[in-house]
Structures are given as structure tokens and as C-alpha cells.
Amino acid sequence: MHPNCEAVNDILQAAGLSGRVRMLDEAVSTARAAAAHLACPVGAIANSLIFATNGGVPLLIMTSGAHRVNTIKVGEQLGAELRRASAEFVREHTGKSIGGVAPVGHPKPIRTIVDLALADFDELWAAGGIPHAVFPLTYGELLTLTGGTEADVD
């Protein structure tokens, strides 16, 4: 298993969660691809999206795969300007490539916003550290693991 996936599994185990990273036969770097592969609603895919805020500070938004982040709305809520991060910025701050960013296991803690729309699903799926890996968890577990703040992001 890839070291990023092992790190995520270690965090899940330390948190006392039963879910573990599952390796998939193919990369699922979009919410639609992940949902199709997992046979779940696209809204149950918890996308890990990294944004750059004022001063180049990273922000992780865990959003439902069913919609896009309204960067103006979220920026106004936070009092910051949000820009979609470059692939280099994402790797620098998460240690992972776009399409495989897990909600946990980053080199340093990243402020996290969790989309309220994810609460509509009993089971969520998040990236496990590489585009070929996912893991299951609940909305409450996602909030606890990330220390995230709930918000309407669409």
C-alpha cells in the first residue's frame, strides 16, 4: 500500500474508526468516477478541495461531489479571498496530488470547512491519499477527524 494510504489508515485507527483505505482497480480522480465505481450517490463523495487564501494560506473544503464550491460566498463567510490552488500548491501543503487528497494526513494542519450537504448521507467516501484509494466514514467522523467547521459552501 502507498505510504500516503498507510498514513491515512494510521490516523483512522488512532481515532478508533472502523473504516480503512480501500485500493481500487483504477484511479477515480473525480466525484462522478468515484460514485460510479462505488455504486453510491455522487453527493456522498466527500471531495477534498484545496484553495489558496490571502497570503497563500491553504484552506481545505470538504464538499459534496454533487456540487461546486461557491468561492465568493465562502470567501465572504471567512473574510478572505479564495483561489483554486495549483497542483504544486496542493502537493506542497498536503503531500498529495490532486485527485487523491485525503482529508487528513497533511504535513501541517490545514483549516478545514465541511459542506453541510454531506450530512444528508449515512456513509461518505473520501480520497485515501492517492487517486486509486478511498475510505468510508460518516459526516460526524469527518468533522471530528478534520476538526472542520460546518458551512453551506454551494
C-alpha positions as CSV (number, residue, x, y, z in Angstrom):
1,M,0.0,0.0,0.0
2,H,1.2,3.5,-0.8
3,P,2.7,5.4,2.2
4,N,0.0,8.1,1.9
5,C,-2.7,5.4,2.3
6,E,-0.8,3.9,5.2
7,A,-0.7,7.3,6.9
8,V,-4.4,7.7,6.5
9,N,-5.1,4.2,7.8
10,D,-2.9,5.0,10.9
11,I,-5.0,8.1,11.5
12,L,-8.2,6.3,11.2
13,Q,-7.1,3.5,13.5
14,A,-5.8,6.0,16.1
15,A,-9.2,7.8,16.0
16,G,-10.9,4.5,16.7
17,L,-12.7,4.4,13.4
18,S,-13.5,1.1,11.7
19,G,-13.2,2.4,8.1
20,R,-9.9,1.7,6.2
21,V,-8.5,2.7,2.9
22,R,-9.5,0.5,0.0
23,M,-7.5,0.3,-3.1
24,L,-9.4,0.5,-6.4
25,D,-8.6,-1.1,-9.7
26,E,-8.5,2.3,-11.4
27,A,-8.0,6.0,-10.5
28,V,-11.1,7.8,-9.5
29,S,-10.0,11.4,-9.5
30,T,-13.5,12.9,-10.0
31,A,-16.6,12.6,-7.8
32,R,-18.6,11.1,-10.7
33,A,-16.0,8.4,-11.4
34,A,-15.7,7.6,-7.7
35,A,-19.5,7.4,-7.3
36,A,-19.8,5.1,-10.3
37,H,-17.1,2.8,-9.1
38,L,-18.5,2.6,-5.6
39,A,-22.2,2.5,-6.7
40,C,-23.1,5.4,-4.4
41,P,-24.7,8.8,-4.9
42,V,-22.3,11.4,-6.2
43,G,-23.3,13.6,-3.3
44,A,-21.9,11.0,-0.9
45,I,-18.4,11.6,-2.3
46,A,-16.5,14.0,0.1
47,N,-14.2,15.9,-2.3
48,S,-11.1,17.4,-0.7
49,L,-10.6,20.7,-2.5
50,I,-7.6,22.9,-1.6
51,F,-7.8,26.6,-2.0
52,A,-5.3,29.4,-1.5
53,T,-6.4,32.2,0.7
54,N,-5.0,35.6,1.4
55,G,-1.2,35.4,1.9
56,G,-1.0,31.9,0.3
57,V,-2.6,30.2,3.3
58,P,-4.2,26.8,2.4
59,L,-7.9,26.1,3.0
60,L,-9.3,22.6,2.7
61,I,-13.0,22.5,1.8
62,M,-14.6,19.1,2.1
63,T,-17.5,19.4,-0.3
64,S,-20.2,17.1,-1.6
65,G,-19.4,15.7,-5.1
66,A,-22.9,16.8,-6.2
67,H,-22.0,20.5,-6.4
68,R,-19.2,23.1,-6.7
69,V,-17.8,25.4,-4.1
70,N,-19.1,29.0,-4.4
71,T,-15.8,30.7,-3.7
72,I,-17.3,34.2,-3.4
73,K,-19.9,33.0,-0.8
74,V,-17.3,31.1,1.2
75,G,-14.8,33.8,1.0
76,E,-17.3,36.3,2.3
77,Q,-18.1,34.0,5.2
78,L,-14.4,33.7,6.1
79,G,-13.4,37.3,5.3
80,A,-10.9,36.0,2.8
81,E,-10.3,35.7,-1.0
82,L,-10.3,32.1,-2.2
83,R,-8.4,30.9,-5.3
84,R,-8.3,27.4,-6.7
85,A,-4.9,26.1,-5.8
86,S,-2.3,25.0,-8.3
87,A,-1.1,21.4,-8.4
88,E,2.2,22.4,-6.9
89,F,0.5,24.3,-4.1
90,V,-1.7,21.3,-3.3
91,R,1.3,18.9,-3.2
92,E,3.3,21.4,-1.1
93,H,0.6,21.7,1.6
94,T,-0.9,18.2,1.5
95,G,1.8,15.9,0.3
96,K,-0.7,14.5,-2.2
97,S,-1.6,15.1,-5.8
98,I,-4.9,16.5,-7.0
99,G,-7.5,13.6,-7.2
100,G,-6.0,11.8,-4.2
101,V,-6.0,14.4,-1.4
102,A,-7.3,12.8,1.8
103,P,-9.0,14.9,4.4
104,V,-6.2,14.0,6.9
105,G,-2.5,13.2,6.9
106,H,-1.1,16.5,5.7
107,P,2.4,17.7,6.7
108,K,0.8,20.5,8.8
109,P,-2.8,21.1,9.9
110,I,-5.0,22.8,7.4
111,R,-8.0,24.9,8.3
112,T,-11.0,22.8,7.0
113,I,-14.6,23.7,6.1
114,V,-17.0,20.8,5.8
115,D,-20.0,21.1,3.5
116,L,-23.3,20.8,5.3
117,A,-24.7,18.9,2.3
118,L,-22.6,15.9,3.3
119,A,-24.7,15.4,6.4
120,D,-27.5,14.1,4.2
121,F,-25.7,10.8,3.7
122,D,-25.3,8.0,6.2
123,E,-22.0,6.9,4.5
124,L,-19.4,9.1,2.8
125,W,-16.4,8.2,0.8
126,A,-13.2,10.3,0.8
127,A,-9.9,10.0,-1.0
128,G,-7.4,7.8,0.7
129,G,-4.2,9.6,-0.3
130,I,-3.8,8.6,-3.9
131,P,-6.4,8.6,-6.8
132,H,-6.6,4.8,-6.6
133,A,-7.7,4.8,-2.9
134,V,-10.9,5.7,-0.9
135,F,-12.2,5.1,2.5
136,P,-15.7,5.2,4.1
137,L,-16.7,7.4,7.1
138,T,-19.7,9.3,8.4
139,Y,-20.3,13.0,8.5
140,G,-19.7,13.1,12.2
141,E,-16.4,11.2,11.8
142,L,-15.3,13.6,9.0
143,L,-16.0,16.6,11.3
144,T,-14.0,15.0,14.1
145,L,-11.1,13.8,12.0
146,T,-10.6,17.2,10.3
147,G,-11.6,19.5,13.2
148,G,-13.6,21.1,10.4
149,T,-16.2,23.9,10.6
150,E,-19.6,23.2,9.1
151,A,-20.7,25.6,6.4
152,D,-23.0,25.9,3.4
153,V,-20.5,26.0,0.6
154,D,-22.5,25.9,-2.6
